[in-house]
Amino acid sequence: MKSFITSNVILNNYYFVVGGLFIAYLIYRTFHSLIGTGNFIQTKYRSRGHTWRSIQCNKSIPYNIHCAGCGKLMLPVDGLYCECCAVSACNLCCRGVDKKFKCKEITWKDDRPFSHLWVNVGVSRGDTDQNEETESFKNYFCSWCQRVIKSDDLPIHKTEACDFQKYKDIIIPPSCVKIEKNKILSILPVNDDEWEPLIIFANRKSGSNRSDEVLSLFRGLLNPLQVIDISRTAPETVVRWLPPRCRVLVAGGDGTIAWVLNALHTVPHIKASVGILPMGTGNDLSRALRWGATCDSVLDAHSIINSLMRAVEQPLDRWKVTISPKRRSLGRLRGSRVLYAYNYASIGVDAQVALDFHRARAQFLYRYANRTLNYVAYALLGVGRALDDGGCGGLERRLRVWVPEPLELPPVQALVALNIPSWGAGVNLWSMGSEEVPEQSMSDGKLEVVGISSSFHIARLQCGLAEPFRFTQASDVRIEMEGSCAMQVDGEPWMQGPATILIQHAGQSRMLVPSEPFQT
């Protein structure tokens, strides 16, 4: 009895210390965010007018810090910068600039050729003879083709047609966009075999909290309708108007990527190849496809575009996970739940840690967190599950597994079905150790089934000091589960009751792999 009370006291003290550290860090992040002056604050795209972002002008080079209203340099004050067209304004002139200067238009209904959108970005002085006065020219920047010209007579250039220059093969021209009642109906194809527009999906809720930066960078290079904030616009509504052939960049974590891939599977007539900008916590699919474990501290949109254009296609197996509950609710048997996995599906302690983390992330203050805090929280929660397994102990007695023949399980606290050679933020479970095993492939129509004995086993696996229980490779997996236990599919966890779980092959997705080491 005394030992039981002592263990409870230790456990309570542990959670008190961990919770205190976690809350203290969140308070620090909250205070820092309130007094900080970061360039990338959350903005909402406006279909009419400018999409303003606050900038600290003395730290915003090469952004335009020349006010389009009063004509002065905004030094050393804070100013406003339009993410889409690059026009800038001081706080006093922003309303006048909003009315006077047009922003990028996502559609063009005029019969005339589509023209440049020139933005005044300052004054430069030309070279003259010693006896003559220095001649001044205004610098104008085209928000579409990225050209810069020097001119003292802009009307001459206003009627020139814009050809979108080096990004013409990835930009959706406004003249090709058909809109009705503020809804995009379709995109007319460009008469060019090289045309393959780039679509950007970014998720503000991903682990790194840097998707605002991605949205801002690409809105300035592409047609703004090509840059989608999926925390506001679901991918299912976007894929309806995508052109028949395109390339897609997903800035987010594994859950965001799966969301976009599932949406693309609803429109099989669209051939879309998907690349990744890792913005999540684990980024296992990004690691497996060689896009890296994380993105650089400073993003280079031009480098990212070049890597995407040179990338090659890689098929990725897609798996249908059908969960049929056994327990009745209010006298009725609940219907089956269907999910799709691209990375892995698991039952047990690893899913329990992911569920703990998911609940922590749902807290209000978590929006001030970052990837470093995510890793720290994951580690602390994993240690906590060493003291309390969350009901995952003796999992082998509650699971019956067919692959398709019955599988005998040793004592385990987690069962994992792998599709890619990356799990738990980069651990290659199937190939660990010196033992020769059948080759693992993400496009062979087979899953690798492995077991994990405890959360301590997970920690040793992540340090390369242990091996998992390697069971078999299978094209179909059937699991009969008794009792309740945490479950996850591609890092999205929940608590699952008694159920029959079927995992079956469900086609493939078209992914992109960089042809050379990816750098942002």
N, C-alpha and C positions, 0 to 999 in steps of 0.2 A: 504493500500500500504506500509506504514511504517513497519507494523508488518511482512509483507511478506519479505521485504528487511532485517529486523532484523533477521528473522529465517534463511534466506540464509547465512547471515554473520556468525551466530552461527554455522551453518552446515559446512561452509567452514573452519572456525577456528578449529572445531572438527577434520575434516579430516586432517588438517595441523598438529595438535598436534599428532594425532595417527600415521600419516605417518612419522613424524619426529622421534618419539620414535621407530617405527618399523625399520626404516633405520639405526638409531644409534645403535640398537642392532645387526643388521646384519653386520655393519661395525666392531663392536667389535668381533663378531664371526669369520669374515673373517680374521682379524688380529690375533686372537688367533689360528686359524687353520694354519696360515702360520708360526708361531713361535713355535707351539706345537710339542710335540714328542710322540704322542699317538702310542700305539702298533698296533692298527688296522687301517692301512691305506688301501685305495682301491687297490686291486690287481686283476689281471686277470689270471685265471687258464690257465696253459700251458699244452697241451697234451704231449709235449716233453720237457724234461728238468725240472728244479725245479720252483716252484711257490714261489718266494722270497717275504718275507715281512720284512720290516725294524723293528728292535726291539731295545729298550734301554736296554742293557745287564744287567745293575745293577738293573733293575726293572722287569726282565722277568722270574724270577724263577716261576714255575718249567720248563720253556723252556730250551732247550739245548743251552748253551752259550759256548760250546767247539768247536772251529773252526776245521772243518774236514780237512782243508788244512795244516795249519802250526802247528796244535796241541795245540795252546795256548788258555787260557781262555780269552774271549773278555771282559775284565774288565779294565777300566770303559767305554769303547768305545761303539759306536753303531755298530750293526752287522746285518746280514741277516739270516733269519730263513725260512725254507721251510715249508709251511703250510701242505703239504701232507705227507712228509716222515720224518720230524723233523730234518733233517741235517742242520747244521749251518755253517756259514762262515763269516770271517771278510771281509771288503770291498776289501782288496788287493787280497784275495784268491778266491773270489766268482766265477770268470770265470773258474779257474782251477777245483774247486769243481763241478761246473756245468757239466764239461766234464768227470770228473773222476768217480763220484758217480751217480748211477742210482736213479731215483725217483720211486714212485709207478707206476706200469704199470696197466692200466685199463683192459687190455686183456692179455692172456697167451696162445700162440700158440704152446709152446713146449710140447712134449710128456712126459717129465719128470714131477714128482710131483711138485706142486707149492711150492717154498722154502721161507724161511724167508727173509726179507729185513733188514739186520742189519745196524745200524747207531752207530758210535762211539760217545758216549756222555760223555767221560771223563775218568779219571783214579782214581781208589781207591786203598788203601793200606791195605793188609791183616795183620792179627795178627801173629806174630812169636815169638820164644823164645828170651830171652834177649841177648843171645850170637850170634844170627843170624841177618842178615840184613832184613829189612822190605821188603816183597814181594809186587810188584805192579801188579795190574790187570787192564785191560781196561774194561770199562762198555759198553756193546752193547745193543741197544734198537731195538726191531723189530717193524717196522712201521705198521704192519698188526695186530699182535696178542697182542701187547703192553707188551710183555715179556722183562725183563731186565736180562742179564747174565753177569757174570764176567769171562773173559777169556784172556789168553795171546796167544791163537792160534785159531784165528777166522776161518781159512779154515775148521777145523773139523766140525764147526756148519753150514757152508754155504750150505751144501747139505741136511740139515734136512728139512723135509716137514713142512709147516706152517698150523696149523689147525684153525687159527683165534681165538682160545681160547673162552672167554666168549661172544664175539659178533658174533660168527659163524652163529647164526640164523638170523642175520639182515644184514650181509655183502654179497654183490654179488661177489663171487670169480672171479678173472680175467679169470680163465679157462672156465667160463660159458658165457663169453661175446663174441658175434660174431660181428666182424667189417669188413666192406668192404668200401674201398675208404674213410677212416676216418669217416665213419658214422656207428652208432650202428644199427645193423639189428635186433637183438633179444637177449634175455637172456635165456639160457638153464636152466631148473629147476634143483634144487639140490635134490638128493634122500634122503629127510629128511622131515617128516611131520611137524616138528617144524619150518622149514625155512620160514620166512616171512620178506623179506628185507625191510629196512627203506629207504625211499626216502625223501630228504630234498629240499624244494623250499624256497628260500629267495629272498626278493625284496629290493634292495638298496634304492628304492625311497619311502619306507614306512616312516611314521612319525618320528620314533625314530633314524633313521640313524645308526642303530647298526647291520644291516644285514651282514656287512663285518666280524664282530666278529663270527656270526653264521657260515658263510661259512668257516672261518678259523678253527674253532673248529671241525666241523664234517668232513672236508676233511682229518684231521689227524686220525680220528677213522674209517672211512668207505672207500670204493672204491671211488675215486674222482668223478666218473661218477654218483654216487648217490647224489651228492650235486650240485644243479642247481641254478645258479644266473639267475633269470627270467628277469632281466633287459637286459641280453645278449642272453638268450636262452628261447624262448617261451614254456610254458607248453605243447602246442599242438604238438610240435615236440618230446617231451619227452615221452608222454603217449603212443606213437606208439610202443615203445620197452619195456614197463614195464612188469614184470612177471605177471602171472595170479592172484597172491595173494600178496599183499604188504601192508605196512603201510606208511602213508605219513605225514610228518610234514611241515606245512606252517608257515614260519616266516615272518609275514607281517601284514597288516591291513585288514579290511573287503573287500576292493576292490581286494587285492591280493588273498584272500581266495576264493572269487567268481570266479576269473579268473581260478584258479586251479580246482575248482569244475566243472566249465563248460567244461574244457578240459577233465576231467575224464568221463564226461557224453558222450563224443564222442566215448568212448571205453567201452561199457557196459559189454563186456566179462571179463574185469579186475575188480576184487573185491578189491578195495582200501579203507581202512578206514583212515580218515583224522583227525589229531590232530593239535593243534594251539599253536604257540609261539607268544604271542601278541607283535607286533612291530609297530602298527599303532597309530593313534591319539585317536579315539573313542573306537575301539576294542569291539564293541557291541556283535558280535557273540562269541568272546572269553569269554566275561563275562557270556553270557547265557549258555555256555557249561562248565563253571567252570574252564577255563584255566587261568582266572585272568584278571585284567584290564591292567596290564603291566608286563614286565619281570624284574627280579632283576638286580641290578647294575653290579653284577658279575655272569656270566652264568656258570653253571656246566653241561657240556654235558652228563656226566654219569647219573646225576640225571634226566635230561630231558628224556634220553633213558629209564630209569627204569620206569618213569611215563607213557610213551607211551606204553611200553610193558604190563603194568598192567591195562591200560585203557579199558573201556568197550564201546561197540558200542551204538550209539544213532541215530535213523533216524531223518532226517531234511527235512521238506517239501521244495520243489523247485517250484517256481512260474514263469510262462511265462507272460511277459509283452509285449503286442503287441500295438504299437503306429501307428495309421493310420492318417497321416496329412490330413487336410481338404483344406488347401490353395495350390493353384497351383504355381509352380515355372517355369518361362519362358514358360508358356502355357501348362505345363505338371504336372500332379498330381504325387508327389513324392511317392515312394514305402513305404510300411510299415517297421517299425523298430522293431526288436524283441530283447528283453533283458530278463535276468533271475534274479530273486530276491530270496535271502535267508534270509535277515534280514527284510527289509521293502522297500516300495516305497512311495514317498510323492510328493505333489505339494504344493508350497507356500513358506512362509517366511523361514522355516527351510532349504528348498532346496536353497533359495537365499543366506543365510549365508554360506552354504556349497560351493556354486558357487563362492562367494567372496573369500573364503579361498582357493579354488582350483586355482583361478587366481593368488592369492598372491604366492602360492606355486610354480607356474610355472616360477616365476622370477628367474634370474640367481643366485642371491645371496642366494636364499632360500636353496641351498644345504648345507649351513653352519648352518641350523637351527636344533632344536631338539624338543622333545615332549613338554617341558615346553613352548617354544616359540609358538608352535602350539596352546596350550590352551589359552595363552594370546591373540594371534591373533584372535582366534575364539570368545573370550569374547568381544574384542574390536569391531570386525565386527558385532557381535550380537547387541551391544549397538548402533552401527551406523544404523542398520535396524530399531531401535525404532524411529529414526528421519526420516528415509526414508524407507518405506516398500517395495521398489523395485517393485511396481505395484501389490502387493499381497492384497491390501485392497479391500474389497468387493468381495472376491473370491467366496463367496456363490452364487453371481449373475451370475458368468461365468461358474459354474460347474453344471452339472446335473448328478446325481449318481444313479445307479441301483445296488441292492445287493441281489437278482435280482429285488426286488420290488423297486419303486422309494424311494429315501431317502431325507427327508427334512433337509436342512442344516441351522443352525443358523449363525449369522455373524462370519465368520472365516477367517483367513489368511493362513491356512494350513490344508490339508487333508492327513492323514497318514494311510496306510494299513500295519499293523504289522504282522510279522510271528514269531518273537521271543520276549521274555520278557525283551528286552533291546533296548533303543533308546536314541540318544543324549548323548553317553558316559555313559550309565548305568541307565537311567531312565526307570522304569517299568511302562509305561503309563497306560496299561489296568487295573492293579491291584491297582493303587494309591487310597488312601482314605479308608474310613471305609465302603463304600457301597459294598454289596455282588454282585459279578458279575460272569458270567460263567467262568469256569476254562480255562486258556490259555495254549495251548500246541503247540510245534513246529513240531509236527508230526501227527496232527489230520485232516489235509486237510482243515483247516479254517484260514482265516485272521481276525484280529481284526481291525475294522475301527474306527478311532478317529479323532477329530478335535482340532485345536489350534487357539486361537483368535488373538495372536500377538506375537512379539518377547519378550515383557515383560512377557507374559504368559509362554513362553519357559523358561525364567530365573526363574520364580516362580516354574515351574515344576521341574527344576533341583535342586532347594533348598527344594523340598517337601512341598511347601506352597500353592499348587493349584492342581486341577484335570483337566484332559482333558475333552472334550466332547466325551463321549463313545456312539457310535451309534449302532453297531451291529457286529456279527460274520458272515462271509460269505465265501462260497466256490468259488464264482465268483463275480468279481466287474467290472462294466462297467461305464466309465466316459466319458461324452461329454464335452469338454473344448472349450470355446470361448476366443479369445484373446491370448496373450502370457504371460507365467509365468514360473518361475524356477521350475524344476522337478529333482528328484534324485532317483536312485535305488542303494541301499546298499552304500550310501555315494559318488556315482559318479554322479555329477550334470551337468546340461546343461539348456539352455533356450529353452523352448518348445512352439511352436506356436499352433494354433487351431488344435485339433486332437480328434480322438476317441481312448480311451485307454481301453484295455481289460486285466484283470489280471485273469489268469486261472491256476489251479493246473497242475504241469508238473513233477510228480514223486518225488522221494526222494534221498537224498545223505546219504552216510554212514559216520557219524562223530564219533569221540572218545570223551569220557568224563572221566576225571581222577577218579580213584576209591577212591582216598583220596586227601586232599588238595594239589594242585599243587604248587611246589616250584622249581625254577630254580637254 
